[in-house]
Each structure stands twice: as C-alpha cells, then as structure tokens.
Amino acid sequence: MVSMVETQSEGQQDLQVGEILVDAQNITKHFPLETGLIANMLSRGEIPSVKAVDGVSFFIRKGEVFGLAGESGSGKSTIARLVLRLLELTDGKILFNGIDLHSLSMEDMRHMRSRMQLVFQDPLASLNPRMTIGRAIEHPAQIHFPKLTDDQRKERVLEILEAVGLVPAGNFYDLYPHQISGGQRQRIVLARALVTRPELIVADEPIAMADVSVRALLLDQMLELKDNFDLTYLYITHDLATAKYICDRIGILYLGKLVEIGEINLLFSKPLHPYTQALLAAVPVPDPRMRRTEPLPKGEIPNPINPPSGCRFHPRCPYAEEICSKEEPLLRELKPEHQVACHFAEKFV
C-alpha cells in the first residue's frame, strides 16, 4: 500500500509542535448587498455590505486546539471558510505553514486542500444520501491521490473507520447514511476528513447535531484522533462548556471582531471583556448554590451592515462610557497569552 507520507505535497515543511501552522493577519470579509438602481443612486456609489469579518488576527500553533466562540452572526463560520479559502478575502492575509493561501492559483490550492479539511455541523446534510459510507469516505482520496488503486483506497477507508471507532469496519462500508445513528454519522464525517491525512481540521460546530448523551464521547474521540494523527484543530462553537473541554486557547468574537483571546483556563477564570463575562454567565451551572449574578447584555447583536461606532459591544455593555461609543478599543495584551479589546479591561484584572 502507498504510504500516506508519499502522497503528501512535495517540499512540505515539517513543523514542530508549538510552531505556528495558521497565521490569520487582519482578515476581512464583506458581502456586498444587491440593491436596486434607485438605492444605488441614493447611496452615491457606495454599495452597502454585510461586514461579516472586520479585521481579525489570530494564529494557531501546530498540535493545539484553537477555538472561536460567539453568538450567531459573530462571523465564526465565515472565518472557518476563509481559512480554507472556500471564500475569498476582502482584505488581509492567511498563511498556512508559511504559504499565503490567497496568493495560490486554483490548481495549487486544489493540491493544498488535502492538508486541510472541514467537518460540517450537520453530518446528514453533508453526506450524499445516494452514496454509501465507504464511497463517501473514499471520494476525497480518489480526488487527491489518483495513483492509489481501488483496493488501496478501500483498505485506507477501512483503517479510518476503525480509527474513528466504527468496528467492524466492513459492516459500515456498504451502508447508507440513513441506516446509521446520528453519532455514527458524525464519526463518518470525521473519517471523511481524515482520509487525506490532513494537518488542519476545521470543525464547525461538530457536535451541535449530536445527542447530548454522545457529545462527550465525540469530543474524546476528536482528542484521541488529534494525538493519533498529529492534527491541529480550529474548533468553531457557540458552547463555551464544550470549548473548555477541548480547546487549548480560545478567541471570543462579537460582530466580526475579536474582543478577547487567551489560554482557555485563564480566560475562564478571569475574563477581561464584559461580553466574555456575559457568555460565561449564560453557561448552566449544576450547583444551584453557585448561580452567577453577572448582568446579562441587553438587546440583541446589532446589524452587521451598519455596526455601532467605537466599541461594537457598547450599546449592550453594562460598563460602557462615552469613550466606548467614539473610539474603537484595540486588541492589547494585558497578561501573557491573554489579549482583550476593552477600554476598561484593567478593572477586571
């Protein structure tokens, strides 16, 4: 059988654990709105746009699990697709292993995709109902490694099925997605992502559709796969409880901006941004004697077409002052490995 190492891109630089694998530099994504002729004339040529991601910078070290969390509409899934170049940047740069992804031709990017894979939120929707599980997992290997024979690809699929805990693997190969449980389908999506032996897995709410009873099992499976396959994860979630379980570091997004980023235990024990404090206050606590009393933010997340001036969180912030509506706070490091974008973060240190 052809080894997985032989099928990876030639000239690939081997990174050591802890070195930067993904470096997102001031990335921006605006989606122009389609408007009518009269609206265009009234706008004086300025086409309104949805500011989904607006100047976000972060890095992911090799071998770590980096999380992005925030409310719906904060830009998490858009960033996931920008990192994989499923969307084109409006501005900024994304480096993968030192390579500027958005400077690559589409052919070069196609070869690069074997090194980065996406795990979708809804496994049933992301699997072809007319394709058997074996064929679904084999398909990426068929695209990226055409020199493998049919027997070699099948052997690889069976190995991956066993790796994700679906044994005996042969019993699942010829089944269809509707014939297995939701938890098993999520493992199939993981297997499909792993079949090319990628370096980076972007997991977009990977357990959101799973039953509560199997979520911890899936997270344990992901951590085991990370060690066995030398993976790095970008973990997208709105659930801070699961983020604490699996992530090494986490960034908190609000309306297309990073408001706080840091090591997971430090951020949970001492959040420095009012929005992070509010998210943590919303996490259920099993002990009724430990109910949290922090004020929850009022209102809803603003319209990304016309975000608030200054700090985008100031209309909902219980600590906002006049400067918050006028000056946008910069993301600054108050502690080692802990950055925050708040004018008054020192009061929470």
N, C-alpha and C positions, 0 to 999 in steps of 0.2 A: 504493500500500500504506500502511496506517495505521502510523505510526512507533511504535516501542516506547515512546518517551518519552510519547506521547499516551495510552498505555494504562496508565501507572503511576498510582498513587493521587494524587489532587489534594491539594495542601497539603503534599506531602512536602518535608522539609527536606534540602537538598543538603549533605552533609558533605564536608569537605576530607580528603585523605589524611592519616592520623595522628590524626584526631579519633575519639572513642570511638563505635563503632557498637553494640556489645553490652556491657551492663553487668550482670553477674550479682552480686547482693548477698545474701550469706548464704543461698543457696538450699538447701533441704532437701526430700528426698523419702523418706518412709517408706511401706512397703507393709504394711498390716495383714494378719496371718495369720488364716485361717479355722480356728477351733478348735471343739471340741465343747462342750457345756453344762458338763460336769464340769471341763474345762480352764479355762473361763471363770470358774467359781466359785472354783477354786483360785488363779487369778490375781488375785482380788479386784477384778475390774472392769478391770484393766489388760490391754488386748489387746496381745499381743506383735506386733512388726512387724520387717520387714527394713529396716534403716537403710541404704538404698542410697546416698543422698547426704545428708551431715550437716553443713550449714553451710559451703558452698563459695562463695568470692567470686573473681571474675576479671573482666577486661574484654578486649575485642577492638577494636583500632583499625581504622578503615576502611583497606582495602588491604593488610592484613597476613594472614599465615597463622599462626593460633594453634593449637597442638597440645595435646591432652590424652593422656597416656600412663599406663600402669599395667597390672598383671596383670588377668586375667579376674576379674570380681567387684568391681573397684575403683569402679565407678559411671560409667564413661566414656559408655556408650551411654545410660544414664538421663539424664545431663546433656544429651546431644545432643537427646533428645526433650523435655526440659524447655525448652530454648532455643527450640524450635519450637512449644512448647505442644501437643505431642502427648500429654503427660502434664501433669496439674495439680500445682502446687507444694503441698507440705505447709506450707512456710514460706518466707519470703524474697521477693525481687523480681527480675524480669528486665526491663531496659529495652532496647528496640530503637530506636535513633535517638531516644532520649529518651522513648519511649512505653512505658508499663507494660503489657506484653503480657497479663498475667493479670488486668488490670482491664477488658479489652475484652470486649464481647459476642461471642458466637459468630459473628454475622454480620460484625461488624467484623474479627474475627480471620480470617474466610474471605477478606476482601479483602486483609488483610495478608500472607497466605501467598504471594501472587505475588512478594513481595520476599524471601522466604527459602525455600530448597529443600533437600531431603535427598537425598544419594547413598548408596544402601544397599550393604552389604557383598557380598551375593550378587546379581549382576545377573540371573541366570537365575530365581531365586525371586521377584524383584521385578518381573519383566516378565510380562504376561499371555500365556500360550502361544498363545491364540486370537486375539490382536490383532497385526496387522502392525506393523513397526517404525515406519512412518510414522504410523499411528493412535496408537501408544503415546506418541510424542513430541508429537503434536498435541493429545492429550487435555487436558493442563494448560492450554494456550492456549484450548481450547474452553470450559473452566470459567471461567477468569479474564477472558477477553477475548471475550465472546459477540458483540460487534459486528463482529468480523472475519468476512469471507466465507470459504467453503471454499477458494477459490483463494488468498486471502491467508494462511490458516493453512498451506496446503501449501507456499507459497513460503517462509514462515518456517521450516518444518521442513527444507526442502532447504538453506537457508542455514546452519542449525545443524549439519546433518550434515556439510557441508563444513568448518565451523569446527572440528569435532572430528576431522577427518582421514579421514572416510569418503567417499571420492570414487571414481567419480562418484556423487553423492548419489542420483540416480534409480535406481541399481541396488540400493540398500538399502531404498528406501521400501516396497516391497511384499513384502519378505522377512519371515519369522517368526523369533523369537529362536533357535530350534533350528537354523536354517540358517546361522548365522554363528559365528565363533570366540568364545572367552571374552573375549579382549582387545577384540574389536569390540563385544561385548555391554556391556562396561564403558564404552566410549565412547558407546553408545546411552543408558545411564543418565545419563551426564554431559549428553548432548544434551537429554534429557527435563527435567533440572533447569534447563538454561539457557534453555529456550524462553520462559519468562516474564520473562527478563532480570532475575534477582534481584540483590539487593545482597549477600546472605549465602548461602554454600553450606556446609551441614553435611555433611562427608564422613566417614561411619562405616566405618572400615577399608576404604577404597575400592579398594585393590589386593590385599587379602588372598586373593581367589579367583583372581587372575590368575597366569599362569605367571611364573616368576622372570625369564624372558627378556624379558618385555614390561613389567615393573613400572617400570623406569626411564623407558621411553617414555611410560607413562601419567602418571607424575609430571611429566615435561617438558611433556606436553600440558596438565595442570592448571595449571602455572605460566604457560604461554602463554595459556590461556583467562583466567586471572586478570588479566593485563595487557590483553588484547583486550576483555574485557567488564567491566572495572573491578570485580572481585569481591573479596570478603573470605571467607576460609575458616576454619571451625572443623574442624580435622583430628583425628579420633579414631584412635588407633593403639596397638598394643602393641609395635611395632617401632621402637626408637629410631634405628636406622640410617636408615630412610626419613624419620623425623621430622627428623633433622639435615639431610637433603637438601632438604626442602620448607618447613620451619617457620621463622618469624622468632622467635617466643617459644614456650615450652612450659611446661605445668603437669604435675607428677607427682602422680598420685592414688594413695592407698592406703586401701582400706576406707572409701570415701566421704568422705575428707578430702584436701585439698591439702597435700602435705608440702613441696613446693618449686615455685617458679615463677620463670622468668627468661629472658633472652635466650639463644638456642639455643647459640651458641658459648661463651658464658660458663658456662652450665650444664654443657656437655660437658667443658670444660677444667678446671673447678673445681667439681664437685658438692659441695654442703654438707650433704646429708642422706644418712645411711647407706643408705636404701632406693634413692635415686638412684644411689649408688655401686654398689650391687649390681646394678641393672638395666644399668648401663653395663658392668659386669664380665661380664655374660652376652652382650654383643654380640660375635659372632665377629670375630676379628682375622686378616686374611690372612697376616700375617707371624708365623711360629712363634717368632721371637726376641722378639716383643712380647707374649707371653702375660701376661695380667693375673693378679695374685696376691691381689686383694682378697677377703676372706671373703664367701661367698655366704650369704644368710639361711637359717637353719634352718627346717624345718617348712613349713606351708602358710598361706595367708591365712586368718585366723580367721573364725568365723561372724558374719555381719553382723547377726544377730538379737540377739546378746549380745557386742558388741565389747569388747576389753580396756579397762580403765580407764587413765587417763593417756594417754600416747602409744600409739596403736593399733599401732605397729610394735615396741614394746618387747619382746614375747615372742620376736621373731626377730632383734633387733638385737644385734650383737656388742659394742656400746659402751654398752648400757643400764646405768643405775644405779638406785638406789632411787627417786629423784625421778621417773624416767620412768614408773613404774607408778602414781604418785599424782597427778601434775599433768600436764594436757594442755598441750603447748607451743603457743604462739600463733604464727601465721604473721607473721614480722617481717622487715624489710628490713635485711640486713647489708651489701649493696652496692647501688649504684644499679641499678634494674631486676632485682634478684635477692633474692627472699624465701625464707625457709626456716622450717619449724616443727620445731625441734630444740633441746633444752636445751643441747647441747654443740656447736652448729654452729661456734662460734669456733675450735675446734681444727682445723677443716678449711680455714679461710680461708687 
